[in-house]
């Protein structure tokens, strides 16, 4: 899924989800969330939070990543 599509999915949710909300929930900066979306940084925890926020599985949002079997 492209970074632009991820951002559109976050924005079109009934209750718009901000990258800052995801950052707060994960204990990281908003820049980290942006970097994970743009694929300039890797964080499994943040990637899973982004996928959950848009109602998708991480494998669908970040198909280029290798995901461990099962939930951590």
C-alpha positions as CSV (number, residue, x, y, z in Angstrom):
1,X,0.0,0.0,0.0
2,X,1.5,3.4,-1.0
3,X,2.2,6.1,1.7
4,X,-0.5,8.3,0.1
5,X,-3.1,5.5,0.3
6,X,-2.3,4.9,3.9
7,X,-2.8,8.6,4.7
8,X,-6.1,8.6,2.8
9,X,-7.3,5.6,4.7
10,X,-6.4,7.2,8.1
11,X,-8.2,10.4,7.0
12,X,-11.4,8.9,5.8
13,X,-12.2,6.9,8.9
14,X,-15.3,8.0,10.7
15,X,-13.2,9.4,13.5
16,X,-10.2,10.8,11.7
17,X,-7.1,9.2,13.0
18,X,-4.1,11.4,13.2
19,X,-0.5,10.3,13.0
20,X,0.1,12.1,16.3
21,X,-2.6,9.8,17.9
22,X,-0.7,6.7,16.7
23,X,2.6,8.2,17.9
24,X,1.2,8.8,21.3
25,X,-0.2,5.3,21.6
26,X,3.1,3.8,20.5
27,X,5.3,6.1,22.6
28,X,7.2,7.5,19.6
29,X,7.3,10.8,17.8
30,X,5.0,11.8,14.9
31,X,8.0,11.9,12.7
32,X,8.6,8.2,13.5
33,X,5.1,7.4,12.3
34,X,5.6,9.4,9.2
35,X,8.9,7.7,8.5
36,X,7.4,4.2,8.9
37,X,4.6,5.2,6.5
38,X,7.2,6.5,4.0
39,X,9.3,3.4,4.5
40,X,12.4,5.4,5.6
41,X,12.2,3.8,9.0
42,X,11.2,0.3,10.2
43,X,9.2,-0.3,13.4
44,X,7.0,-3.4,13.7
45,X,5.1,-1.9,16.6
46,X,4.3,1.3,14.7
47,X,3.5,-0.6,11.5
48,X,1.1,-2.8,13.3
49,X,-0.6,0.2,14.9
50,X,-0.9,1.9,11.5
51,X,-2.5,-1.2,10.0
52,X,-4.9,-1.6,12.9
53,X,-5.9,2.1,12.7
54,X,-7.0,1.6,9.1
55,X,-8.6,-1.8,9.7
56,X,-6.0,-3.8,7.7
57,X,-3.5,-6.5,8.5
58,X,0.2,-5.4,8.4
59,X,1.0,-7.8,5.6
60,X,-1.5,-5.9,3.4
61,X,-0.3,-2.4,4.3
62,X,3.5,-3.2,4.3
63,X,3.8,-6.1,1.9
64,X,7.5,-5.6,1.4
65,X,8.2,-6.5,5.1
66,X,8.6,-10.1,6.4
67,X,6.2,-10.5,9.3
68,X,6.8,-13.1,12.1
69,X,4.3,-15.8,12.4
70,X,1.5,-15.1,15.0
71,X,1.1,-12.0,17.1
72,X,4.0,-10.8,19.2
